[in-house]
Amino acid sequence: MAAKKTASPVNLVYTGGSDGVVLHLPTHVVEFIHGVPTEVCAADAEALADHPDIHTADKAATPDSKEDS
């Protein structure tokens, strides 16, 4: 029997109205700061798939996430 592959971690971004949230997910408790990419395991990412304020980091890029030089 082949070894079971573990899914790669996923970077998610919170884009809701608060400065951040703490979520109790199936395998971890994760703090999301508004606009900051946060790495979660595949199981937790799957649990958040339908969350309206959590998006994959590549889809959640917003103009206010750019740093001014």
All heavy atoms as a GROMACS GRO file, in nm:
protein
  499
    1MET      N    1   0.085  -0.118   0.000
    1MET     CA    2   0.000   0.000   0.000
    1MET      C    3   0.090   0.124   0.000
    1MET      O    4   0.184   0.133   0.075
    1MET     CB    5  -0.091  -0.004   0.122
    1MET     CG    6  -0.186   0.110   0.129
    1MET     SD    7  -0.283   0.095   0.280
    1MET     CE    8  -0.441   0.127   0.216
    2ALA      N    9   0.057   0.220  -0.082
    2ALA     CA   10   0.134   0.343  -0.095
    2ALA      C   11   0.111   0.432   0.026
    2ALA      O   12   0.004   0.430   0.087
    2ALA     CB   13   0.096   0.417  -0.222
    3ALA      N   14   0.211   0.510   0.060
    3ALA     CA   15   0.199   0.604   0.171
    3ALA      C   16   0.096   0.712   0.136
    3ALA      O   17   0.090   0.758   0.023
    3ALA     CB   18   0.334   0.669   0.200
    4LYS      N   19   0.017   0.748   0.235
    4LYS     CA   20  -0.085   0.850   0.214
    4LYS      C   21  -0.019   0.987   0.202
    4LYS      O   22   0.063   1.024   0.284
    4LYS     CB   23  -0.184   0.849   0.330
    4LYS     CG   24  -0.300   0.943   0.312
    4LYS     CD   25  -0.397   0.933   0.427
    4LYS     CE   26  -0.510   1.030   0.407
    4LYS     NZ   27  -0.603   1.025   0.520
    5LYS      N   28  -0.054   1.061   0.097
    5LYS     CA   29   0.000   1.195   0.078
    5LYS      C   30  -0.077   1.293   0.164
    5LYS      O   31  -0.199   1.285   0.176
    5LYS     CB   32  -0.013   1.240  -0.069
    5LYS     CG   33   0.077   1.166  -0.163
    5LYS     CD   34   0.063   1.224  -0.303
    5LYS     CE   35   0.150   1.154  -0.401
    5LYS     NZ   36   0.137   1.209  -0.537
    6THR      N   37  -0.005   1.385   0.225
    6THR     CA   38  -0.072   1.491   0.299
    6THR      C   39  -0.080   1.613   0.209
    6THR      O   40   0.014   1.643   0.135
    6THR     CB   41   0.004   1.527   0.429
    6THR    OG1   42   0.137   1.564   0.394
    6THR    CG2   43   0.007   1.410   0.525
    7ALA      N   44  -0.192   1.679   0.214
    7ALA     CA   45  -0.212   1.797   0.129
    7ALA      C   46  -0.125   1.912   0.178
    7ALA      O   47  -0.094   1.924   0.296
    7ALA     CB   48  -0.359   1.838   0.131
    8SER      N   49  -0.086   1.995   0.086
    8SER     CA   50  -0.002   2.110   0.117
    8SER      C   51  -0.080   2.214   0.197
    8SER      O   52  -0.202   2.227   0.180
    8SER     CB   53   0.046   2.176  -0.012
    8SER     OG   54   0.123   2.087  -0.087
    9PRO      N   55  -0.010   2.289   0.281
    9PRO     CA   56  -0.077   2.398   0.353
    9PRO      C   57  -0.130   2.503   0.254
    9PRO      O   58  -0.081   2.512   0.141
    9PRO     CB   59   0.034   2.458   0.438
    9PRO     CG   60   0.143   2.358   0.441
    9PRO     CD   61   0.129   2.277   0.316
   10VAL      N   62  -0.227   2.579   0.298
   10VAL     CA   63  -0.291   2.679   0.214
   10VAL      C   64  -0.281   2.815   0.283
   10VAL      O   65  -0.301   2.825   0.404
   10VAL     CB   66  -0.440   2.643   0.192
   10VAL    CG1   67  -0.511   2.747   0.108
   10VAL    CG2   68  -0.454   2.504   0.131
   11ASN      N   69  -0.250   2.920   0.207
   11ASN     CA   70  -0.249   3.056   0.261
   11ASN      C   71  -0.386   3.120   0.239
   11ASN      O   72  -0.434   3.128   0.127
   11ASN     CB   73  -0.142   3.141   0.192
   11ASN     CG   74  -0.005   3.116   0.249
   11ASN    OD1   75   0.010   3.101   0.369
   11ASN    ND2   76   0.094   3.111   0.163
   12LEU      N   77  -0.446   3.163   0.349
   12LEU     CA   78  -0.578   3.227   0.344
   12LEU      C   79  -0.567   3.367   0.401
   12LEU      O   80  -0.479   3.397   0.483
   12LEU     CB   81  -0.678   3.146   0.426
   12LEU     CG   82  -0.702   3.003   0.380
   12LEU    CD1   83  -0.797   2.932   0.478
   12LEU    CD2   84  -0.759   2.999   0.240
   13VAL      N   85  -0.660   3.454   0.360
   13VAL     CA   86  -0.664   3.592   0.407
   13VAL      C   87  -0.805   3.624   0.456
   13VAL      O   88  -0.904   3.591   0.390
   13VAL     CB   89  -0.625   3.691   0.294
   13VAL    CG1   90  -0.638   3.834   0.340
   13VAL    CG2   91  -0.484   3.664   0.247
   14TYR      N   92  -0.812   3.690   0.572
   14TYR     CA   93  -0.939   3.738   0.626
   14TYR      C   94  -0.965   3.877   0.570
   14TYR      O   95  -0.879   3.966   0.578
   14TYR     CB   96  -0.933   3.742   0.779
   14TYR     CG   97  -1.049   3.816   0.841
   14TYR    CD1   98  -1.176   3.761   0.838
   14TYR    CD2   99  -1.033   3.939   0.903
   14TYR    CE1  100  -1.284   3.828   0.894
   14TYR    CE2  101  -1.138   4.006   0.959
   14TYR     CZ  102  -1.264   3.950   0.955
   14TYR     OH  103  -1.371   4.016   1.010
   15THR      N  104  -1.083   3.899   0.512
   15THR     CA  105  -1.116   4.028   0.451
   15THR      C  106  -1.244   4.088   0.510
   15THR      O  107  -1.305   4.175   0.450
   15THR     CB  108  -1.133   4.014   0.298
   15THR    OG1  109  -1.236   3.918   0.272
   15THR    CG2  110  -1.004   3.970   0.232
   16GLY      N  111  -1.284   4.042   0.626
   16GLY     CA  112  -1.407   4.090   0.689
   16GLY      C  113  -1.393   4.229   0.749
   16GLY      O  114  -1.292   4.298   0.731
   17GLY      N  115  -1.494   4.271   0.822
   17GLY     CA  116  -1.500   4.406   0.875
   17GLY      C  117  -1.420   4.433   1.001
   17GLY      O  118  -1.392   4.548   1.033
   18SER      N  119  -1.382   4.330   1.075
   18SER     CA  120  -1.305   4.349   1.198
   18SER      C  121  -1.156   4.353   1.169
   18SER      O  122  -1.111   4.318   1.062
   18SER     CB  123  -1.333   4.233   1.295
   18SER     OG  124  -1.469   4.228   1.328
   19ASP      N  125  -1.079   4.394   1.269
   19ASP     CA  126  -0.933   4.394   1.256
   19ASP      C  127  -0.878   4.253   1.246
   19ASP      O  128  -0.771   4.232   1.192
   19ASP     CB  129  -0.868   4.464   1.375
   19ASP     CG  130  -0.890   4.614   1.373
   19ASP    OD1  131  -0.920   4.669   1.265
   19ASP    OD2  132  -0.879   4.676   1.480
   20GLY      N  133  -0.951   4.156   1.298
   20GLY     CA  134  -0.909   4.017   1.294
   20GLY      C  135  -1.010   3.928   1.364
   20GLY      O  136  -1.103   3.978   1.427
   21VAL      N  137  -0.991   3.798   1.350
   21VAL     CA  138  -1.079   3.701   1.414
   21VAL      C  139  -0.996   3.582   1.458
   21VAL      O  140  -0.891   3.553   1.402
   21VAL     CB  141  -1.192   3.653   1.321
   21VAL    CG1  142  -1.290   3.764   1.289
   21VAL    CG2  143  -1.138   3.593   1.193
   22VAL      N  144  -1.046   3.510   1.559
   22VAL     CA  145  -0.988   3.384   1.602
   22VAL      C  146  -1.093   3.278   1.575
   22VAL      O  147  -1.207   3.288   1.624
   22VAL     CB  148  -0.950   3.386   1.751
   22VAL    CG1  149  -0.900   3.249   1.796
   22VAL    CG2  150  -0.843   3.492   1.776
   23LEU      N  151  -1.057   3.177   1.496
   23LEU     CA  152  -1.152   3.072   1.460
   23LEU      C  153  -1.104   2.937   1.515
   23LEU      O  154  -0.986   2.903   1.503
   23LEU     CB  155  -1.166   3.063   1.308
   23LEU     CG  156  -1.219   3.188   1.239
   23LEU    CD1  157  -1.223   3.168   1.088
   23LEU    CD2  158  -1.357   3.224   1.290
   24HIS      N  159  -1.197   2.861   1.573
   24HIS     CA  160  -1.169   2.726   1.620
   24HIS      C  161  -1.207   2.632   1.508
   24HIS      O  162  -1.325   2.606   1.486
   24HIS     CB  163  -1.249   2.698   1.748
   24HIS     CG  164  -1.206   2.785   1.862
   24HIS    ND1  165  -1.130   2.737   1.966
   24HIS    CD2  166  -1.224   2.916   1.886
   24HIS    CE1  167  -1.105   2.836   2.051
   24HIS    NE2  168  -1.161   2.946   2.005
   25LEU      N  169  -1.108   2.582   1.437
   25LEU     CA  170  -1.127   2.498   1.320
   25LEU      C  171  -1.113   2.350   1.359
   25LEU      O  172  -1.077   2.319   1.472
   25LEU     CB  173  -1.026   2.538   1.213
   25LEU     CG  174  -1.038   2.685   1.170
   25LEU    CD1  175  -0.922   2.724   1.080
   25LEU    CD2  176  -1.170   2.711   1.103
   26PRO      N  177  -1.141   2.258   1.266
   26PRO     CA  178  -1.138   2.115   1.301
   26PRO      C  179  -1.006   2.066   1.362
   26PRO      O  180  -1.007   1.979   1.449
   26PRO     CB  181  -1.164   2.045   1.168
   26PRO     CG  182  -1.244   2.143   1.090
   26PRO     CD  183  -1.189   2.279   1.130
   27THR      N  184  -0.893   2.120   1.319
   27THR     CA  185  -0.766   2.070   1.371
   27THR      C  186  -0.683   2.173   1.446
   27THR      O  187  -0.589   2.135   1.516
   27THR     CB  188  -0.679   2.011   1.257
   27THR    OG1  189  -0.654   2.112   1.161
   27THR    CG2  190  -0.748   1.893   1.191
   28HIS      N  191  -0.712   2.301   1.434
   28HIS     CA  192  -0.634   2.406   1.500
   28HIS      C  193  -0.722   2.524   1.537
   28HIS      O  194  -0.831   2.540   1.484
   28HIS     CB  195  -0.524   2.459   1.407
   28HIS     CG  196  -0.426   2.355   1.364
   28HIS    ND1  197  -0.437   2.289   1.245
   28HIS    CD2  198  -0.317   2.305   1.426
   28HIS    CE1  199  -0.338   2.202   1.234
   28HIS    NE2  200  -0.264   2.210   1.342
   29VAL      N  201  -0.671   2.607   1.626
   29VAL     CA  202  -0.730   2.738   1.652
   29VAL      C  203  -0.639   2.837   1.579
   29VAL      O  204  -0.518   2.837   1.599
   29VAL     CB  205  -0.733   2.771   1.803
   29VAL    CG1  206  -0.784   2.912   1.826
   29VAL    CG2  207  -0.820   2.669   1.876
   30VAL      N  208  -0.699   2.919   1.491
   30VAL     CA  209  -0.620   3.006   1.405
   30VAL      C  210  -0.664   3.151   1.422
   30VAL      O  211  -0.783   3.180   1.422
   30VAL     CB  212  -0.634   2.965   1.257
   30VAL    CG1  213  -0.550   3.054   1.167
   30VAL    CG2  214  -0.596   2.819   1.238
   31GLU      N  215  -0.566   3.241   1.436
   31GLU     CA  216  -0.594   3.384   1.440
   31GLU      C  217  -0.568   3.443   1.302
   31GLU      O  218  -0.459   3.426   1.247
   31GLU     CB  219  -0.506   3.454   1.543
   31GLU     CG  220  -0.533   3.604   1.550
   31GLU     CD  221  -0.449   3.675   1.656
   31GLU    OE1  222  -0.349   3.618   1.702
   31GLU    OE2  223  -0.486   3.788   1.690
   32PHE      N  224  -0.668   3.509   1.247
   32PHE     CA  225  -0.656   3.578   1.119
   32PHE      C  226  -0.656   3.727   1.145
   32PHE      O  227  -0.749   3.780   1.204
   32PHE     CB  228  -0.774   3.544   1.027
   32PHE     CG  229  -0.775   3.403   0.976
   32PHE    CD1  230  -0.843   3.304   1.044
   32PHE    CD2  231  -0.708   3.369   0.860
   32PHE    CE1  232  -0.844   3.174   0.997
   32PHE    CE2  233  -0.708   3.240   0.812
   32PHE     CZ  234  -0.776   3.142   0.881
   33ILE      N  235  -0.551   3.796   1.101
   33ILE     CA  236  -0.544   3.941   1.108
   33ILE      C  237  -0.588   3.994   0.971
   33ILE      O  238  -0.548   3.941   0.868
   33ILE     CB  239  -0.400   3.988   1.139
   33ILE    CG1  240  -0.347   3.922   1.266
   33ILE    CG2  241  -0.393   4.140   1.147
   33ILE    CD1  242  -0.427   3.951   1.390
   34HIS      N  243  -0.671   4.097   0.971
   34HIS     CA  244  -0.727   4.149   0.846
   34HIS      C  245  -0.618   4.176   0.743
   34HIS      O  246  -0.525   4.253   0.768
   34HIS     CB  247  -0.806   4.277   0.874
   34HIS     CG  248  -0.883   4.325   0.755
   34HIS    ND1  249  -0.827   4.405   0.659
   34HIS    CD2  250  -1.010   4.301   0.715
   34HIS    CE1  251  -0.917   4.430   0.566
   34HIS    NE2  252  -1.029   4.368   0.598
   35GLY      N  253  -0.631   4.112   0.626
   35GLY     CA  254  -0.540   4.136   0.514
   35GLY      C  255  -0.407   4.065   0.519
   35GLY      O  256  -0.328   4.077   0.427
   36VAL      N  257  -0.378   3.990   0.626
   36VAL     CA  258  -0.249   3.923   0.640
   36VAL      C  259  -0.265   3.775   0.603
   36VAL      O  260  -0.345   3.705   0.663
   36VAL     CB  261  -0.197   3.935   0.785
   36VAL    CG1  262  -0.066   3.859   0.802
   36VAL    CG2  263  -0.182   4.081   0.823
   37PRO      N  264  -0.189   3.726   0.504
   37PRO     CA  265  -0.197   3.584   0.469
   37PRO      C  266  -0.160   3.496   0.589
   37PRO      O  267  -0.063   3.524   0.660
   37PRO     CB  268  -0.093   3.568   0.357
   37PRO     CG  269  -0.077   3.705   0.301
   37PRO     CD  270  -0.096   3.798   0.417
   38THR      N  271  -0.240   3.393   0.612
   38THR     CA  272  -0.220   3.301   0.723
   38THR      C  273  -0.220   3.160   0.669
   38THR      O  274  -0.312   3.121   0.596
   38THR     CB  275  -0.334   3.318   0.826
   38THR    OG1  276  -0.337   3.455   0.867
   38THR    CG2  277  -0.314   3.229   0.946
   39GLU      N  278  -0.119   3.082   0.703
   39GLU     CA  279  -0.108   2.944   0.654
   39GLU      C  280  -0.189   2.851   0.743
   39GLU      O  281  -0.175   2.854   0.865
   39GLU     CB  282   0.038   2.902   0.653
   39GLU     CG  283   0.061   2.768   0.586
   39GLU     CD  284   0.208   2.734   0.576
   39GLU    OE1  285   0.272   2.780   0.479
   39GLU    OE2  286   0.258   2.664   0.665
   40VAL      N  287  -0.275   2.771   0.680
   40VAL     CA  288  -0.353   2.670   0.752
   40VAL      C  289  -0.338   2.536   0.680
   40VAL      O  290  -0.303   2.532   0.562
   40VAL     CB  291  -0.503   2.708   0.761
   40VAL    CG1  292  -0.522   2.839   0.836
   40VAL    CG2  293  -0.567   2.715   0.626
   41CYS      N  294  -0.365   2.429   0.752
   41CYS     CA  295  -0.356   2.297   0.690
   41CYS      C  296  -0.474   2.277   0.595
   41CYS      O  297  -0.574   2.351   0.598
   41CYS     CB  298  -0.352   2.188   0.797
   41CYS     SG  299  -0.506   2.166   0.887
   42ALA      N  300  -0.464   2.178   0.511
   42ALA     CA  301  -0.566   2.152   0.409
   42ALA      C  302  -0.703   2.123   0.471
   42ALA      O  303  -0.806   2.167   0.420
   42ALA     CB  304  -0.523   2.038   0.319
   43ALA      N  305  -0.705   2.052   0.583
   43ALA     CA  306  -0.834   2.019   0.648
   43ALA      C  307  -0.903   2.145   0.697
   43ALA      O  308  -1.025   2.161   0.682
   43ALA     CB  309  -0.811   1.922   0.764
   44ASP      N  310  -0.827   2.237   0.756
   44ASP     CA  311  -0.887   2.363   0.803
   44ASP      C  312  -0.929   2.450   0.686
   44ASP      O  313  -1.033   2.516   0.690
   44ASP     CB  314  -0.790   2.438   0.894
   44ASP     CG  315  -0.772   2.370   1.029
   44ASP    OD1  316  -0.855   2.283   1.065
   44ASP    OD2  317  -0.674   2.402   1.099
   45ALA      N  318  -0.849   2.451   0.578
   45ALA     CA  319  -0.885   2.528   0.459
   45ALA      C  320  -1.015   2.477   0.399
   45ALA      O  321  -1.100   2.556   0.357
   45ALA     CB  322  -0.773   2.521   0.356
   46GLU      N  323  -1.032   2.346   0.399
   46GLU     CA  324  -1.157   2.287   0.346
   46GLU      C  325  -1.277   2.330   0.430
   46GLU      O  326  -1.383   2.360   0.378
   46GLU     CB  327  -1.145   2.135   0.344
   46GLU     CG  328  -1.265   2.066   0.283
   46GLU     CD  329  -1.251   1.915   0.277
   46GLU    OE1  330  -1.137   1.865   0.283
   46GLU    OE2  331  -1.354   1.849   0.267
   47ALA      N  332  -1.259   2.336   0.562
   47ALA     CA  333  -1.367   2.378   0.652
   47ALA      C  334  -1.406   2.524   0.629
   47ALA      O  335  -1.520   2.563   0.654
   47ALA     CB  336  -1.325   2.356   0.797
   48LEU      N  337  -1.312   2.604   0.578
   48LEU     CA  338  -1.337   2.747   0.554
   48LEU      C  339  -1.376   2.778   0.409
   48LEU      O  340  -1.394   2.894   0.374
   48LEU     CB  341  -1.212   2.828   0.590
   48LEU     CG  342  -1.178   2.830   0.738
   48LEU    CD1  343  -1.039   2.888   0.758
   48LEU    CD2  344  -1.282   2.910   0.815
   49ALA      N  345  -1.392   2.676   0.327
   49ALA     CA  346  -1.417   2.696   0.184
   49ALA      C  347  -1.538   2.786   0.155
   49ALA      O  348  -1.535   2.864   0.060
   49ALA     CB  349  -1.433   2.562   0.114
   50ASP      N  350  -1.642   2.778   0.236
   50ASP     CA  351  -1.763   2.857   0.211
   50ASP      C  352  -1.773   2.981   0.300
   50ASP      O  353  -1.876   3.047   0.301
   50ASP     CB  354  -1.887   2.769   0.231
   50ASP     CG  355  -1.897   2.660   0.126
   50ASP    OD1  356  -1.850   2.681   0.013
   50ASP    OD2  357  -1.952   2.553   0.158
   51HIS      N  358  -1.668   3.012   0.373
   51HIS     CA  359  -1.671   3.129   0.463
   51HIS      C  360  -1.667   3.256   0.378
   51HIS      O  361  -1.578   3.273   0.296
   51HIS     CB  362  -1.553   3.125   0.559
   51HIS     CG  363  -1.568   3.220   0.673
   51HIS    ND1  364  -1.560   3.356   0.658
   51HIS    CD2  365  -1.593   3.198   0.804
   51HIS    CE1  366  -1.578   3.414   0.775
   51HIS    NE2  367  -1.598   3.320   0.865
   52PRO      N  368  -1.760   3.349   0.398
   52PRO     CA  369  -1.767   3.468   0.312
   52PRO      C  370  -1.651   3.567   0.332
   52PRO      O  371  -1.624   3.648   0.243
   52PRO     CB  372  -1.899   3.534   0.352
   52PRO     CG  373  -1.926   3.484   0.490
   52PRO     CD  374  -1.868   3.345   0.496
   53ASP      N  375  -1.581   3.561   0.447
   53ASP     CA  376  -1.475   3.658   0.475
   53ASP      C  377  -1.334   3.599   0.471
   53ASP      O  378  -1.238   3.667   0.503
   53ASP     CB  379  -1.497   3.722   0.612
   53ASP     CG  380  -1.623   3.805   0.618
   53ASP    OD1  381  -1.662   3.861   0.513
   53ASP    OD2  382  -1.684   3.813   0.726
   54ILE      N  383  -1.322   3.472   0.435
   54ILE     CA  384  -1.191   3.407   0.425
   54ILE      C  385  -1.171   3.364   0.281
   54ILE      O  386  -1.255   3.296   0.222
   54ILE     CB  387  -1.182   3.283   0.518
   54ILE    CG1  388  -1.215   3.319   0.663
   54ILE    CG2  389  -1.046   3.216   0.504
   54ILE    CD1  390  -1.107   3.395   0.736
   55HIS      N  391  -1.058   3.406   0.222
   55HIS     CA  392  -1.030   3.377   0.081
   55HIS      C  393  -0.886   3.330   0.067
   55HIS      O  394  -0.801   3.361   0.150
   55HIS     CB  395  -1.050   3.504  -0.003
   55HIS     CG  396  -1.181   3.569   0.020
   55HIS    ND1  397  -1.297   3.525  -0.038
   55HIS    CD2  398  -1.216   3.673   0.100
   55HIS    CE1  399  -1.397   3.601   0.002
   55HIS    NE2  400  -1.351   3.692   0.087
   56THR      N  401  -0.858   3.259  -0.043
   56THR     CA  402  -0.719   3.222  -0.068
   56THR      C  403  -0.639   3.350  -0.090
   56THR      O  404  -0.691   3.449  -0.141
   56THR     CB  405  -0.706   3.129  -0.190
   56THR    OG1  406  -0.764   3.191  -0.303
   56THR    CG2  407  -0.771   2.994  -0.164
   57ALA      N  408  -0.513   3.348  -0.050
   57ALA     CA  409  -0.430   3.469  -0.052
   57ALA      C  410  -0.419   3.528  -0.192
   57ALA      O  411  -0.419   3.649  -0.209
   57ALA     CB  412  -0.293   3.440   0.006
   58ASP      N  413  -0.410   3.444  -0.296
   58ASP     CA  414  -0.395   3.498  -0.431
   58ASP      C  415  -0.521   3.566  -0.482
   58ASP      O  416  -0.514   3.656  -0.563
   58ASP     CB  417  -0.350   3.388  -0.529
   58ASP     CG  418  -0.447   3.272  -0.536
   58ASP    OD1  419  -0.522   3.249  -0.440
   58ASP    OD2  420  -0.446   3.202  -0.640
   59LYS      N  421  -0.638   3.528  -0.432
   59LYS     CA  422  -0.764   3.589  -0.477
   59LYS      C  423  -0.803   3.710  -0.392
   59LYS      O  424  -0.889   3.786  -0.431
   59LYS     CB  425  -0.878   3.487  -0.469
   59LYS     CG  426  -0.864   3.375  -0.568
   59LYS     CD  427  -0.981   3.281  -0.558
   59LYS     CE  428  -0.966   3.165  -0.654
   59LYS     NZ  429  -1.074   3.068  -0.640
   60ALA      N  430  -0.740   3.726  -0.276
   60ALA     CA  431  -0.783   3.829  -0.182
   60ALA      C  432  -0.699   3.956  -0.189
   60ALA      O  433  -0.712   4.043  -0.104
   60ALA     CB  434  -0.780   3.774  -0.040
   61ALA      N  435  -0.613   3.969  -0.287
   61ALA     CA  436  -0.528   4.088  -0.296
   61ALA      C  437  -0.615   4.212  -0.308
   61ALA      O  438  -0.704   4.219  -0.391
   61ALA     CB  439  -0.434   4.077  -0.416
   62THR      N  440  -0.588   4.307  -0.222
   62THR     CA  441  -0.665   4.432  -0.221
   62THR      C  442  -0.570   4.549  -0.231
   62THR      O  443  -0.454   4.540  -0.189
   62THR     CB  444  -0.749   4.444  -0.093
   62THR    OG1  445  -0.660   4.441   0.019
   62THR    CG2  446  -0.851   4.333  -0.081
   63PRO      N  447  -0.615   4.664  -0.281
   63PRO     CA  448  -0.527   4.781  -0.292
   63PRO      C  449  -0.466   4.823  -0.158
   63PRO      O  450  -0.354   4.866  -0.152
   63PRO     CB  451  -0.618   4.890  -0.347
   63PRO     CG  452  -0.729   4.817  -0.412
   63PRO     CD  453  -0.745   4.688  -0.336
   64ASP      N  454  -0.540   4.807  -0.047
   64ASP     CA  455  -0.487   4.850   0.082
   64ASP      C  456  -0.384   4.754   0.138
   64ASP      O  457  -0.325   4.780   0.241
   64ASP     CB  458  -0.599   4.874   0.184
   64ASP     CG  459  -0.678   4.749   0.215
   64ASP    OD1  460  -0.651   4.642   0.156
   64ASP    OD2  461  -0.765   4.756   0.303
   65SER      N  462  -0.359   4.641   0.069
   65SER     CA  463  -0.257   4.548   0.116
   65SER      C  464  -0.119   4.584   0.067
   65SER      O  465  -0.020   4.525   0.108
   65SER     CB  466  -0.292   4.404   0.073
   65SER     OG  467  -0.284   4.392  -0.067
   66LYS      N  468  -0.108   4.684  -0.021
   66LYS     CA  469   0.023   4.729  -0.069
   66LYS      C  470   0.089   4.816   0.035
   66LYS      O  471   0.023   4.896   0.102
   66LYS     CB  472   0.008   4.811  -0.199
   66LYS     CG  473  -0.043   4.730  -0.314
   66LYS     CD  474  -0.053   4.819  -0.437
   66LYS     CE  475  -0.109   4.742  -0.556
   66LYS     NZ  476  -0.128   4.828  -0.671
   67GLU      N  477   0.220   4.800   0.049
   67GLU     CA  478   0.294   4.885   0.142
   67GLU      C  479   0.343   5.008   0.069
   67GLU      O  480   0.395   4.999  -0.042
   67GLU     CB  481   0.412   4.809   0.200
   67GLU     CG  482   0.370   4.698   0.294
   67GLU     CD  483   0.489   4.633   0.360
   67GLU    OE1  484   0.594   4.699   0.372
   67GLU    OE2  485   0.478   4.517   0.398
   68ASP      N  486   0.326   5.126   0.132
   68ASP     CA  487   0.376   5.249   0.074
   68ASP      C  488   0.525   5.261   0.104
   68ASP      O  489   0.568   5.238   0.216
   68ASP     CB  490   0.302   5.371   0.131
   68ASP     CG  491   0.156   5.371   0.088
   68ASP    OD1  492   0.129   5.326  -0.025
   68ASP    OD2  493   0.071   5.418   0.166
   69SER      N  494   0.603   5.299   0.004
   69SER     CA  495   0.747   5.313   0.026
   69SER      C  496   0.782   5.455   0.063
   69SER      O  497   0.731   5.548   0.014
   69SER     CB  498   0.825   5.280  -0.101
   69SER     OG  499   0.780   5.162  -0.159
   0.00000   0.00000   0.00000
